[in-house]
């Protein structure tokens, strides 16, 4: 498969820009990984200081600021598909496929996507 067709396939699902700061943590190691960059119902991308491993499973906690400044934690299971260094500033871009979430987590993600579509 050529790079162009692979890239087109990778972008078959529309990503949604983030309309708020969403911090992401590795729930198993209890460490801050970075910030959510974009999301769709099947995956997400984040940028952070911690290099992650490709082809590894992670359990992530997304800390979302809700109405009245209440914090909501959404836990999802993900497969790390790729990781890349972001320039020379020590940051890393990481892409994930969502492989496990509760119906409630999926609903929260869908509602966030819908609310962020206005940005």
C-alpha positions as CSV (number, residue, x, y, z in Angstrom):
1,X,0.0,0.0,0.0
2,X,1.4,3.4,-0.9
3,X,2.0,6.1,1.7
4,X,-0.8,8.2,0.1
5,X,-3.4,5.4,0.2
6,X,-2.4,4.5,3.7
7,X,-2.7,8.1,4.8
8,X,-6.1,8.4,3.2
9,X,-7.2,5.2,5.0
10,X,-5.8,6.5,8.3
11,X,-8.0,9.6,7.9
12,X,-11.2,7.8,7.1
13,X,-12.7,8.8,10.4
14,X,-13.0,12.5,11.1
15,X,-11.0,13.7,14.1
16,X,-12.5,16.3,16.4
17,X,-10.4,19.2,17.8
18,X,-10.5,19.7,21.5
19,X,-12.6,22.5,22.9
20,X,-11.1,22.2,26.4
21,X,-8.0,21.1,28.2
22,X,-8.2,17.4,28.8
23,X,-5.4,15.9,30.9
24,X,-4.6,12.2,30.3
25,X,-3.1,9.8,32.9
26,X,-1.9,6.2,32.8
27,X,-4.2,4.7,35.3
28,X,-2.0,1.6,35.9
29,X,1.2,3.6,36.7
30,X,-0.6,6.7,38.1
31,X,1.4,9.1,36.0
32,X,0.5,12.1,33.9
33,X,1.0,11.4,30.2
34,X,-0.1,14.6,28.5
35,X,-3.0,16.4,26.9
36,X,-5.6,15.2,24.5
37,X,-5.1,16.7,21.0
38,X,-8.0,15.1,19.1
39,X,-10.5,12.3,19.4
40,X,-13.0,10.2,17.5
41,X,-15.1,7.3,18.6
42,X,-12.5,4.8,17.7
43,X,-9.3,6.5,18.8
44,X,-7.4,9.5,20.0
45,X,-4.1,11.4,19.9
46,X,-2.2,13.0,22.7
47,X,0.9,15.1,23.2
48,X,3.1,14.8,26.3
49,X,6.5,14.4,27.9
50,X,6.3,10.6,28.5
51,X,7.4,8.4,25.6
52,X,5.1,5.4,25.2
53,X,5.6,2.1,23.5
54,X,4.0,1.1,20.3
55,X,1.9,-2.1,20.2
56,X,1.3,-1.9,23.9
57,X,-2.0,-1.7,25.8
58,X,-2.7,1.1,28.2
59,X,-5.5,2.0,30.5
60,X,-6.0,5.8,30.3
61,X,-7.9,8.2,32.5
62,X,-9.1,11.4,30.8
63,X,-9.8,14.2,33.2
64,X,-12.6,16.3,31.7
65,X,-13.8,19.5,33.2
66,X,-17.6,19.4,33.2
67,X,-20.4,21.8,34.0
68,X,-19.9,24.0,37.1
69,X,-16.1,23.1,37.0
70,X,-16.7,19.6,38.1
71,X,-14.1,17.0,37.1
72,X,-15.2,13.9,35.3
73,X,-12.8,11.0,34.9
74,X,-13.3,8.7,31.8
75,X,-11.4,5.5,31.8
76,X,-10.7,3.7,28.5
77,X,-8.5,0.8,27.3
78,X,-6.3,1.7,24.4
79,X,-3.7,0.1,22.0
80,X,-0.8,2.4,21.2
81,X,-0.6,2.4,17.4
82,X,2.3,4.9,16.9
83,X,4.5,7.4,18.7
84,X,6.7,10.2,17.3
85,X,9.0,12.8,18.8
86,X,7.6,16.3,18.4
87,X,10.5,18.5,17.2
88,X,13.3,18.8,19.8
89,X,11.3,20.0,22.8
90,X,11.1,16.6,24.5
91,X,7.4,16.2,23.7
92,X,5.9,13.1,22.0
93,X,2.9,12.6,19.8
94,X,1.1,9.3,20.4
95,X,-1.9,7.8,18.6
96,X,-4.2,5.2,20.1
97,X,-7.0,2.9,19.1
98,X,-9.8,2.6,21.7
99,X,-10.3,-1.1,22.4
100,X,-12.3,-1.1,25.6
101,X,-14.7,1.4,27.2
102,X,-17.8,1.1,29.2
103,X,-21.1,2.2,27.6
104,X,-21.0,5.3,29.9
105,X,-17.5,6.2,28.8
106,X,-18.4,5.8,25.1
107,X,-21.5,8.1,25.7
108,X,-19.3,10.7,27.4
109,X,-16.9,10.6,24.5
110,X,-19.7,11.0,22.0
111,X,-21.2,13.9,23.9
112,X,-17.8,15.6,24.1
113,X,-17.3,15.2,20.3
114,X,-20.7,16.7,19.7
115,X,-20.1,19.6,22.0
116,X,-16.6,20.3,20.5
117,X,-17.9,20.3,16.9
118,X,-18.8,23.9,17.4
119,X,-15.1,24.9,17.9
